[in-house]
Amino acid sequence: MSTTTPPSAIPIPTDRPVRVRIAPSPTGDPHVGTAYIALFNKAFAEKHGGRFVLRIEDTDQKRSNEASEKAIFASLRWLGLDWHEGPDVGGEYGPYRQSERTAIYREHAQQLVDSGHAYPCFATAEELEEMRATAQAEGRRTAYDRRYRDLPRDEVARRLAAGEEHVIRLKMPLEGRIGFVDGLRGPIEIDAAEVDDQILLKSDGFPTYHLANVVDDHLMRITHVIRAEEWIPSTPKHVALYDAFGWEPPAFVHMPLLRNKDKSKISKRKNPVSLEYYRASGYLPEAMVNFLGRMGWSMPDESEKFTYGQMVEHFDFSRMSLSGPIFDLDKLGWLNGLYLRELTHAELVERLTGWLFGADYLTRLAPLVQERVTTLGDFVGKTAYFLGPPRALTADDLVPKKVGDKDAAHRVLKDVTEVLDGVTDWRNEPLEAVCREQCEVTGWKARDLFGMLRTAVTGETATPPLFETMEVIGKARCQARLREALAVLAP
């Protein structure tokens, strides 16, 4: 893969409006990376009087869920990153959920087969494993060997008529180079021989990311694809697809990835990545937008504090740095403090009541502690860890006395944390069921495992019922606290 000096400007069409999109997958908690990409897409579109589209990529039927989709909507709206078109607001290029567009993908896959640019591939799992083993034994790159690429038409027809399971693959070029221009990096090329014949349609009739992405971007008239740099290796595949269809590709801009302080890719193991965590922890949305706007981009006067409107006014990708921006929570806290101190007293009260001191949250919280207080003043002490962070913990706080093994406690808490990450129904009954299963898996008694969880999440040894407490605190803040506890127990 080769790159050259970045171009001086990203092309803006004069014959049609700028249209950009984000396309999150509803398979987990709404991620700060989604907001980061959404912000730059929206700012670019509004700078040029264009349209910002939200599309839901939910073709992973096993992992996609409605709760995650709703959380994405709520988190982006909390930040003020509303969209002009999308599943919940409509638009002339819908539907905007990929699961509702399967007939469109099948039709376009068949177009490519009919034109000779794609083909049914009947390779079985056993054949694919044999190909991998042979390539490894011969020291070659493991890849599909294209054995079904040029089957005679009558044999393809016979196999299809017999109902043989198959996928649809794109006939990638066998030689030459495939290239595109990245708006931040300039021309990028790869050797066509490095890319397999990509699967476009899976055996279950659902599209792969590659087919759905290209078809949707074309039919939705997307002019600029602004996404994370991790998609650069996939872009030549998409360019080949555009060529097979005879379509003009959009302009591509690949944003630098958000990084932890150690330069590693941001992940929930080192930083809270759920947008819900930042909302529930009391960060202001305008501070979060300002913070994300500084991720690799700068104002002309280098000012660190600016509004979304100011960002749009001065927006230009020429001010984007390719070095991985550091997601520094200290800097976010500093910015948030600036915004908080600018509020009037009345505005501060309004923000507090709209955050965790509102009737909705207190209505959920009050039943947990009502039997444990004798005065209204007791309420504050009994609920401190619901409203703010728990006290700092030591390993002695976390390791159950009857276990007495810090390494074992770390191992068990790590396993439980990873299992809880996958829980989508964050209510007390499902949480208890999952954690009781972990008692069986780990061999730990419930009192030891639940006690360690209680301390990790609340900083206390005596609280209202554990799983009701976790439900009210919320998944995002529980995840962050569990990871802080893991850091305390780390070898």
PyMOL commands that set and color helices and strands:
alter all, ss='L'
color gray80, all
select helices_A, chain A and resi 32-47+66-78+98-100+102-114+125-137+153-161+192-194+209-219+229-245+275-280+285-293+308-313+317-319+329-342+345-354+359-372+376-382+384-387+395-398+406-421+428-442+446-458+466-473+475-489
alter helices_A, ss='H'
color red, helices_A
select strands_A, chain A and resi 2-3+19-22+51-54+118-121+167-170+177-182+186-191+199-201+224-228+251-255
alter strands_A, ss='S'
color yellow, strands_A
deselect
rebuild
show_as cartoon
